[in-house]
Amino acid sequence: MYKNACLASLLLASSTVLAAAPAAASSASSAAAPSEAAVSAAKYAVATYRNDVIDTLAKLVSFNTVADPRYPSDQNPVHAAFKATLKAEAERMGLDYTDYGWTVVIGLGKGTERVGIVTHGDVQPVDPTKWKKSPFVLDRTSEPGRLIARGAEDDKGPIATALYAMKTIRDRQIPLTKRIELYVYMGEESDWGPLTEFLKTHVPPQMSITLDAEYPVVTAEKGGGLVAVTVPKAGAQAPVEGDAYIAAFGGGSFNTQIPEDAEALVANATPQIEGQIRARGAQHEGMTYTYTWQGKDLAVRAKGLSAHSSKPQEGVNAVSMLADALAVRPWANTTAGGVVNYLNEMVGTGYYGEKFGSGAGNIAYRDKFMGPLTFKPTVIRQLDDGIEVAINVRRPQGKTGAQLTDEINAALSQWQARQVPLTNIKVGVRDPWVLNDAPQVPTLLATFAYFTGMKDAKPVAIGGGTNSRLFPNAVSFGPSMPGQKYSGHSEHEFITTKQLLLNLQMYTSVLVELAR
């Protein structure tokens, strides 16, 4: 059941969660504490701009910068309005501003040597019905101490803090030998292509920090991927007349969010079947189920907890849980029944691909530093020709992409031979990214240790993917603290006021150190 599956998944991950970085990686002890100039500037920033940075964040989150299929970003009127506000804020702070279409660069100082700050201004989709207030109005009051809005943590909070870190350096007239450039890309959540093309002709900074992940410093990212299959209507098994069958199944919102909603319809259900589903669902911690009779059919709605798909353990996957709750009897391979059978037999309630493939041939594996492969359903889409099951993949180093792809295809072939042919099969896995010996890492670790008191800080790996991998010598530095749930991509995104101001101090200090 769910508890046992979670325990197995946690055991698989346990040897990697606390794993130290490779021996070649730097630690906080290899760099001196921040200079007096850096610490003084950090104190000035938080004392002077503690309210202003929140006000600027409120301006930035007011724009719904979700990707719109009707317009590319450089023609999107909402994106244009967001950039106009960003320009006004930059110019008010005495910073220069250049709009390249999909990418904005805000600068301070001059020089051929440059330090970059990499962020993004677009955000993930949102369901407004799940929020106490509009997700595009900064909610400062519903939960004291929290600043709630889409983009508060990912990634408009970091933009606001970076702006005031740069303004502080300008206010204090700190001498710089390097120019500071803040990059705001408008397609990180949807399309990396325009940034890739931009960097073919635009010369990026020699060194950058990306403000789109977590502390202490991220030097490795898993490779993202997708396994999508369609259980087709054509050739679906017809249920025995009068027998119960799964008539509908769906759930999820977008591919990088652990789904918190799912629903199913059991046709020709009986009170006994309802009781069995209720009993099984009651064993699922963190889940809420509602049951509604529609004539002879039983509608079951499931609610879990959304999270970023790179951290499935921080959410409760309603799609996986509902499929498991329905596993009270063999179901005919109707289209929806085939989806439930596929989820239960090939994915289960774990996170790490333990059931995808037969016996010891499953696809699960882990890396000492980067952690385990994660493998979890995110969206069940209703198509004209069937139902698509999309599974989000995050893979560490340790296998080649070709090897993992072959293993996935082999597992799919085995299941189809046992159950039902699948259509529209899409398997894509990208390479993980690792950057060893980035020159700024000792400074970042020393800054983090000084301002947090965590003295043994070391580089870490994450499941998510950031634009760090597109820039030379770029590693991620915040905004999320280690051990804290990352709220980006969830339906309850926030950043605490305390964390926002701590980030402001650390970003100010780091920029002083790197650009002097």
C-alpha positions in Angstrom: 0.0 0.0 0.0 0.9 3.7 0.0 2.9 3.7 3.2 5.0 0.8 2.2 5.6 2.2 -1.3 6.7 5.5 0.2 9.1 3.7 2.5 10.6 1.8 -0.4 11.0 5.0 -2.3 12.6 6.8 0.6 15.0 3.9 1.2 16.1 4.1 -2.5 16.8 7.8 -2.1 18.2 7.8 1.4 21.8 7.2 0.5 21.8 10.2 -1.8 19.8 12.9 -0.1 22.6 13.7 2.2 25.4 12.8 -0.1 28.3 15.2 -0.2 29.6 16.7 -3.4 32.5 15.1 -5.2 35.8 15.4 -3.6 36.9 18.0 -6.1 34.1 20.4 -5.2 34.7 23.3 -2.9 33.4 23.8 0.6 32.8 26.9 2.6 36.0 26.5 4.5 38.1 27.1 1.3 37.2 30.8 1.1 37.5 33.6 3.6 34.4 35.2 5.1 32.8 38.1 3.1 34.8 41.3 3.2 33.8 44.2 5.4 32.6 46.1 2.3 30.4 43.2 1.3 28.9 42.7 4.8 28.3 46.5 5.2 26.6 46.7 1.8 24.4 43.7 2.7 23.3 45.4 6.0 22.6 48.6 4.2 20.5 46.8 1.6 18.2 45.1 4.1 17.9 48.2 6.3 17.2 50.6 3.5 15.1 48.5 1.1 13.2 46.0 3.2 9.9 47.5 2.2 10.8 48.6 -1.3 11.9 45.1 -2.4 8.4 43.8 -1.4 6.7 46.7 -3.3 8.7 45.9 -6.4 7.9 42.2 -6.1 4.2 43.2 -5.9 4.6 45.1 -9.2 6.3 42.1 -10.9 3.9 39.4 -9.8 0.9 41.5 -11.0 1.5 40.4 -14.6 0.3 36.9 -15.7 3.4 36.0 -17.6 2.4 32.4 -18.3 3.3 31.4 -21.9 0.4 32.1 -24.3 0.1 29.8 -27.3 -1.2 32.8 -29.4 2.0 34.8 -29.1 5.7 34.3 -28.9 7.1 36.1 -25.9 8.5 39.0 -27.9 5.0 39.7 -29.3 3.0 38.9 -26.1 1.3 42.1 -24.8 1.4 40.9 -21.2 5.1 40.1 -21.4 5.6 43.5 -23.0 3.8 45.2 -20.1 5.9 43.2 -17.6 9.1 44.3 -19.3 7.9 47.9 -19.4 7.5 47.8 -15.6 10.9 46.1 -15.2 12.5 48.9 -17.4 10.9 51.6 -15.2 12.1 49.9 -12.0 15.7 49.5 -13.5 15.9 53.1 -14.7 14.5 54.4 -11.4 17.4 52.6 -9.7 20.0 54.1 -12.0 20.6 50.8 -13.9 20.9 50.5 -17.7 18.3 48.4 -19.6 18.4 46.6 -22.9 15.5 44.6 -24.4 16.5 41.9 -26.8 13.0 40.5 -27.2 12.9 37.2 -25.3 15.7 38.4 -23.0 16.2 41.6 -21.1 19.6 42.6 -19.7 19.9 45.1 -16.8 23.4 46.4 -16.1 25.5 48.2 -13.7 29.0 49.5 -14.4 31.4 49.0 -17.3 34.2 46.7 -18.2 35.0 43.7 -20.4 34.9 41.4 -17.4 31.3 40.8 -16.4 29.4 38.9 -13.7 26.0 37.7 -14.7 22.8 37.1 -12.7 20.5 34.7 -14.6 16.7 34.7 -13.8 13.4 34.4 -15.7 10.3 36.5 -15.8 7.8 33.9 -17.1 5.8 31.7 -14.7 4.0 28.4 -14.7 0.2 28.0 -15.3 -2.0 28.5 -12.3 -5.5 27.5 -11.2 -7.0 30.7 -9.6 -9.7 28.7 -7.8 -7.1 27.1 -5.5 -5.8 30.5 -4.2 -7.3 32.5 -1.3 -6.7 35.7 -3.4 -5.7 36.3 -7.0 -2.4 34.6 -7.7 -1.4 37.8 -9.6 -1.8 40.1 -6.6 0.8 39.8 -3.9 -1.0 38.5 -0.8 0.8 39.9 2.2 -1.9 39.3 4.8 -3.6 35.8 4.5 -0.6 34.1 6.1 1.5 36.5 8.2 5.2 36.3 7.2 4.5 34.9 3.8 4.3 36.7 0.5 1.9 34.7 -1.7 1.7 35.0 -5.5 2.6 33.1 -8.6 6.3 33.9 -9.2 7.0 35.0 -5.6 9.7 32.3 -5.4 10.0 31.2 -9.0 11.4 33.6 -10.2 10.2 37.2 -9.6 11.2 37.3 -6.0 14.9 36.7 -7.1 14.6 39.4 -9.8 13.4 42.0 -7.2 16.2 41.1 -4.8 18.8 41.2 -7.6 17.6 44.7 -8.6 18.0 46.1 -5.0 21.4 44.3 -4.6 22.6 46.2 -7.7 21.0 49.5 -6.5 22.7 49.1 -3.2 26.1 48.8 -4.9 25.4 51.9 -6.9 24.1 53.8 -3.9 27.3 52.9 -1.9 29.5 53.8 -4.9 31.4 50.6 -4.4 34.3 50.5 -6.9 33.8 47.7 -9.4 36.3 46.1 -11.8 33.6 44.1 -13.5 30.3 45.0 -14.9 27.2 43.3 -13.4 24.4 42.1 -15.7 21.0 40.8 -14.7 19.5 38.5 -17.4 15.7 38.1 -17.3 14.6 35.5 -19.8 10.9 35.2 -20.7 10.6 31.6 -21.7 12.4 29.5 -19.1 9.2 27.6 -18.2 8.2 26.9 -21.7 10.8 27.2 -24.4 14.6 27.4 -24.1 15.1 27.7 -27.9 15.1 31.5 -28.1 17.7 31.8 -25.3 19.9 29.1 -27.0 19.7 31.1 -30.2 20.3 34.4 -28.5 23.5 33.1 -26.9 24.9 32.0 -30.2 25.5 35.7 -31.1 25.4 37.4 -27.7 28.5 37.0 -25.7 27.4 36.1 -22.1 29.3 37.0 -18.9 32.4 35.0 -18.1 30.8 34.0 -14.8 27.2 33.9 -13.6 25.0 32.9 -10.7 21.5 31.7 -11.4 18.8 32.6 -8.9 16.3 29.8 -9.7 17.0 26.8 -7.5 18.3 26.4 -4.0 21.2 26.9 -1.6 24.0 26.4 -0.8 25.1 26.2 -4.4 23.9 23.9 -7.2 26.6 22.4 -9.4 24.6 19.6 -10.9 21.1 19.1 -12.4 19.3 16.0 -13.5 18.3 15.7 -17.1 14.6 16.2 -17.6 12.5 13.9 -19.8 9.0 12.7 -20.7 7.4 9.3 -21.3 4.0 9.8 -22.9 1.7 7.1 -24.2 -1.9 7.0 -25.4 -4.3 4.3 -24.4 -6.4 4.3 -27.6 -10.1 4.2 -28.0 -9.7 2.0 -31.1 -9.4 -1.6 -30.0 -10.3 -0.9 -26.4 -11.8 -3.8 -24.6 -15.6 -3.8 -24.3 -16.8 -4.4 -20.7 -19.0 -7.4 -20.0 -22.6 -6.2 -20.1 -23.8 -5.1 -16.6 -20.3 -5.5 -15.1 -18.5 -2.6 -13.4 -15.8 -0.9 -15.5 -13.7 2.3 -15.5 -15.5 4.7 -17.8 -13.3 7.8 -17.2 -10.0 8.8 -15.6 -8.2 12.1 -15.7 -6.1 14.5 -13.7 -3.2 16.9 -13.5 -2.5 20.3 -14.9 1.0 20.6 -16.4 4.0 18.4 -16.9 6.3 20.0 -14.3 3.7 19.9 -11.4 2.9 16.9 -9.2 -0.9 16.8 -9.7 -3.1 17.4 -6.7 -6.4 16.6 -8.5 -7.7 13.5 -10.2 -11.1 12.0 -11.0 -12.5 8.7 -12.2 -15.9 7.3 -13.1 -16.8 3.7 -12.2 -19.7 2.6 -14.4 -22.2 0.0 -13.1 -20.6 0.3 -9.6 -22.1 -1.4 -6.5 -22.1 -0.3 -2.9 -19.6 -3.1 -2.3 -17.1 -1.7 -4.8 -17.5 1.8 -3.3 -16.8 0.3 0.1 -13.6 -1.4 -1.2 -12.4 1.8 -2.9 -13.1 3.8 0.2 -11.2 1.4 2.4 -8.2 1.4 0.1 -8.2 5.1 -0.3 -8.4 5.6 3.5 -4.9 4.2 3.8 -3.4 7.0 1.6 -1.9 9.6 3.9 -2.4 13.2 2.7 -5.3 12.3 0.3 -8.9 13.4 0.4 -11.6 11.5 -1.6 -15.2 12.4 -2.4 -17.7 9.9 -3.7 -20.8 10.8 -5.7 -23.4 8.5 -7.2 -24.6 9.4 -10.7 -27.4 6.8 -11.3 -25.5 3.5 -11.4 -22.1 5.1 -11.8 -19.8 6.2 -9.0 -17.7 9.4 -9.5 -14.6 9.5 -7.4 -12.6 12.7 -7.0 -9.2 12.8 -5.4 -7.2 15.7 -3.9 -3.6 15.4 -3.0 -0.9 18.1 -2.8 0.8 19.8 -5.7 4.6 20.3 -5.8 7.4 20.9 -8.3 7.8 17.7 -10.3 11.6 17.6 -9.5 10.7 17.0 -5.9 7.8 14.5 -6.0 8.3 13.6 -2.3 7.2 17.1 -1.4 3.7 16.5 -2.9 1.0 13.8 -2.8 0.3 12.6 -6.3 -3.5 12.5 -6.8 -3.2 10.6 -10.1 -1.1 7.8 -8.6 -3.1 7.6 -5.5 -6.5 7.5 -7.2 -5.3 4.7 -9.5 -4.1 2.8 -6.5 -7.4 3.3 -4.7 -9.2 1.8 -7.7 -7.0 -1.3 -7.5 -9.7 -3.4 -5.7 -10.4 -5.8 -8.6 -9.2 -6.6 -12.1 -10.5 -4.0 -14.6 -11.3 -4.5 -18.2 -9.0 -2.7 -20.6 -11.4 -0.1 -21.6 -9.6 3.1 -22.5 -9.9 4.5 -19.0 -9.4 1.1 -17.5 -6.3 0.6 -19.5 -4.9 3.9 -18.0 -5.6 2.7 -14.5 -4.0 -0.7 -15.2 -1.0 0.9 -16.8 -0.5 3.3 -13.8 -0.8 0.6 -11.2 1.3 -2.0 -13.0 4.0 0.2 -14.3 4.3 3.2 -11.9 2.5 2.5 -8.6 2.7 5.0 -5.8 6.5 5.3 -5.7 8.6 8.0 -7.3 11.6 6.3 -8.6 10.6 3.9 -11.5 10.8 0.8 -9.3 7.9 -0.8 -11.1 8.7 0.3 -14.7 10.1 -2.9 -16.1 9.9 -6.5 -14.9 11.8 -7.8 -11.9 15.4 -6.6 -11.6 15.0 -5.1 -15.1 13.2 -2.0 -13.9 14.6 1.4 -14.8 15.4 2.6 -11.3 18.9 3.7 -10.5 20.7 6.4 -8.5 24.0 8.4 -8.5 25.9 9.0 -5.3 25.9 12.8 -5.7 22.9 13.5 -7.9 20.5 11.1 -6.3 17.9 8.8 -7.8 16.0 8.9 -11.0 12.5 10.2 -10.4 9.6 9.0 -12.5 6.0 10.1 -11.8 2.8 10.8 -13.7 1.9 14.4 -14.0 -1.0 14.8 -16.6 -3.7 12.5 -17.9 -5.0 14.2 -21.0 -8.3 13.4 -22.8 -7.5 13.2 -26.5 -9.8 12.6 -29.5 -8.3 9.1 -30.1 -7.8 8.1 -26.5 -6.3 9.1 -23.1 -2.6 10.2 -22.9 -0.6 9.4 -19.8 2.4 11.8 -19.4 5.2 10.8 -17.0 7.8 13.3 -15.9 11.4 12.0 -15.8 14.4 13.4 -14.0 17.6 11.4 -14.5 21.0 11.6 -12.9 24.3 10.6 -14.3 25.1 6.9 -14.3 23.3 5.7 -17.5 23.5 7.0 -21.0 20.4 8.5 -22.6 20.4 5.7 -25.1 20.5 3.0 -22.4 17.6 4.5 -20.4 15.6 5.0 -23.6 16.1 1.4 -24.6 15.1 0.2 -21.1 11.9 2.3 -21.2 10.9 1.1 -24.6 11.6 -2.5 -23.6 9.3 -2.1 -20.5 6.6 -0.6 -22.7 6.8 -3.4 -25.2 6.5 -6.0 -22.4 3.4 -4.3 -20.9 1.7 -4.0 -24.3 2.3 -7.7 -24.9 0.5 -8.5 -21.7 -2.2 -5.8 -21.8 -3.2 -3.5 -24.6 -1.3 -1.8 -27.6 -0.4 1.8 -27.0 -0.2 4.6 -29.5 1.6 8.0 -29.8 4.5 6.7 -27.8 7.0 9.5 -27.0 10.2 8.8 -25.0 12.6 11.7 -24.6 15.4 12.0 -21.9 17.8 14.9 -21.8 21.3 14.7 -20.4 22.2 15.6 -16.8 24.4 18.6 -16.3 27.4 18.9 -14.0 29.9 21.8 -13.6 33.0 21.1 -11.5 35.4 23.8 -10.4 33.3 26.9 -11.1 35.6 29.7 -9.8 32.8 31.5 -7.8 31.8 28.5 -5.8 34.1 29.1 -2.8 32.7 32.7 -2.5 29.1 31.5 -2.7 29.6 28.9 0.0 31.5 31.3 2.3 28.7 33.9 1.9 26.0 31.3 2.6 27.8 30.1 5.6 28.4 33.6 7.0 24.8 34.8 6.7 23.0 31.5 7.7 25.4 30.1 10.2 25.6 26.7 8.3 29.3 26.2 8.4 29.8 23.0 6.5 28.0 24.1 3.3 28.9 22.1 0.2 27.6 22.0 -3.4 24.5 20.1 -4.1 22.6 18.5 -7.0 18.9 19.2 -7.9 16.3 17.4 -9.9 15.1 20.6 -11.6 16.7 22.2 -14.7 17.8 25.8 -14.9 19.3 28.1 -17.5 22.7 27.7 -15.7 23.6 25.0 -18.2 23.3 27.5 -21.1 25.8 30.0 -19.6 29.5 29.6 -19.1 30.6 29.1 -15.5 27.1 29.5 -14.1 25.8 27.8 -10.9 22.6 28.3 -9.0 22.5 30.2 -5.7 19.1 30.2 -4.1 16.4 31.4 -3.5 15.2 28.3 -1.6 16.8 27.1 1.6 18.0 23.5 2.0 15.5 21.3 3.8 12.6 23.6 3.0 9.8 22.7 0.6 10.1 24.5 -2.7 6.8 26.2 -3.4 7.4 27.1 -7.1 5.1 25.3 -9.5 2.6 24.5 -6.7 -0.8 26.0 -6.2 0.4 27.7 -3.1 3.5 29.5 -4.1 5.1 31.9 -1.7 8.3 33.3 -0.3 8.6 34.3 3.3 9.5 37.9 4.1 12.4 36.6 6.1 13.8 34.6 3.2 13.4 37.5 0.8 15.4 39.7 3.0 18.0 37.1 3.7 18.4 36.6 -0.1 18.8 40.3 -0.5 21.7 40.3 1.9 23.4 37.3 0.4 23.0 38.5 -3.2 24.3 41.9 -2.3 27.3 40.5 -0.6 28.1 38.0 -3.4 27.9 40.7 -6.1 30.3 43.0 -4.2 32.7 40.1 -3.8 32.5 38.9 -7.4 32.5 42.3 -9.1 35.1 44.3 -7.1 
